[in-house]
């Protein structure tokens, strides 16, 4: 299975028929296109996902700890039970994302991060960072 960026270039190849439960530990997947992918229980621990597109993807129970999701498109993403402990969401778009039961403590965000309607990052002990210092 091939992972492509927004330009259609292959950036990663997997020996698997499905992305469900895939392991992307510390992988550099900047700009990857995971639109509508089923990434249930996938592991993105410390992965670089800067600018990645996850529109309408399923990330239920995914491990996104300390991943860099800076400027990522997470519109309509299902993050139910996902672990985002210490993840960088600076500039990310989580419009209409499902964050039910997601672990968000210590997750970094910026003033340009877009959250679902009525979402309050302070309730989850998230950390506001400046755009100029948004590295994970």
Buried (B, 14 or more C-beta within 10 A) or exposed (E): EEBBBEEEEEBBEEEEEEBBBBBBEEBBBBBBBBBEBBBBBBBBBBBBBBBBBBBBBBBBBBBBBBBBBBBBBBBBBBBBBBBBBBBBBBBBBBBBBBBEEBBBEBBBBBEEBBBBEEBEBEEBEBEEBEEEEBEB
